[in-house]
Amino acid sequence: MAPLENGIYRIKSRLSQSQSGHLYIGIDSKQRREQRSGHLKEGTPIILAKREKMVKVEVQKMGGDNYRMCFTSREASGMNFGCDKNNLQKNNKVFVTKDEVEWAIDQGNHENCYQ
């Protein structure tokens, strides 16, 4: 698979059972053989976002197989981007692997995706 290009990507969103009106956005937990093999690791990055917000990220290659993702919209700049919903980071950046970034990027129109 070719390396990711630097650029702006839309994150796939998964509806959560949260009653607070927030939406957890990030890695799809469904195992699809043609798209990903193996199990999701602990610490997989997710975003905690308001349901009504559109979430786009800028992906920058940091060297090797690592990428940095950061929010592109000013409204989203204060959102938390972290490793899990109980341990959110205090900034909006996180280092992830190429596979994790590719899996988070919206590949098209799917159920439970923000449009």
C-alpha positions in Angstrom: 0.0 0.0 0.0 1.3 3.4 -0.9 2.3 5.9 1.8 -0.3 8.5 2.8 0.1 11.9 1.2 0.1 15.0 3.4 -3.3 16.6 3.2 -6.8 17.1 4.6 -8.9 14.1 5.4 -12.4 13.5 6.9 -12.6 11.2 9.9 -15.1 8.3 9.9 -17.5 8.7 12.8 -19.1 5.9 14.9 -22.3 6.5 16.8 -21.7 5.8 20.5 -24.1 5.0 23.3 -23.1 8.3 25.0 -26.0 10.1 26.5 -24.1 13.4 26.7 -24.6 14.4 23.1 -21.0 13.6 22.3 -19.8 11.4 19.5 -16.7 9.3 19.6 -15.0 9.5 16.2 -12.0 7.4 15.2 -11.0 3.8 14.4 -13.8 1.6 13.2 -13.9 -1.5 15.4 -15.5 -3.8 12.8 -12.9 -6.2 11.4 -13.1 -6.2 7.6 -10.6 -8.6 6.1 -10.1 -6.6 2.9 -9.4 -3.4 4.8 -7.5 -4.4 7.9 -6.1 -7.5 9.5 -5.4 -8.2 13.2 -7.0 -6.8 16.3 -7.2 -3.1 17.3 -4.6 -2.2 19.9 -5.2 -0.7 23.2 -4.6 3.1 22.9 -6.2 3.4 19.5 -6.8 7.1 18.9 -10.3 8.5 19.0 -11.8 12.0 19.2 -14.5 13.2 21.5 -16.6 15.7 19.5 -20.0 17.3 19.6 -22.4 15.5 17.3 -23.1 18.6 15.2 -19.5 19.3 14.4 -17.8 18.2 11.2 -14.4 16.8 11.9 -11.6 17.1 9.5 -7.9 16.6 10.2 -4.6 17.5 8.5 -2.2 14.6 8.2 1.5 15.2 8.2 4.1 12.6 7.7 6.6 12.8 10.6 9.2 10.3 9.3 9.3 6.5 9.2 5.8 5.1 9.6 4.5 7.9 11.9 2.0 10.6 11.1 0.6 13.6 13.0 -3.1 14.4 12.8 -4.4 17.9 13.8 -7.7 19.6 13.5 -8.2 22.0 10.5 -11.3 23.9 11.6 -11.0 26.7 14.1 -14.2 25.6 15.8 -12.7 22.2 16.4 -9.3 23.4 17.7 -10.4 23.0 21.3 -11.6 19.5 21.0 -9.8 16.7 22.8 -7.9 14.1 20.8 -6.7 11.2 22.8 -6.0 7.6 23.3 -9.3 6.6 24.8 -12.5 8.2 26.1 -11.4 8.0 29.8 -7.9 9.4 29.2 -8.2 12.3 26.8 -5.1 14.4 26.1 -5.2 18.1 26.8 -4.3 19.1 23.2 -5.5 18.3 19.8 -2.6 16.3 18.4 -1.6 12.7 18.6 1.0 10.5 16.9 -0.4 7.4 15.2 0.8 4.8 12.8 0.1 4.7 9.1 -2.4 1.8 9.4 -4.3 3.6 12.2 -4.5 6.8 10.1 -5.7 4.9 7.0 -8.3 3.1 9.0 -9.6 6.4 10.5 -9.9 8.2 7.2 -13.4 8.1 5.7 -13.2 5.9 2.6 -16.5 7.0 1.2 -20.2 6.9 2.2 -20.8 4.4 4.9 -23.4 4.0 7.6 -22.8 6.1 10.7 -20.5 8.6 8.8 -20.9 12.3 9.1 -21.5 13.9 5.7 
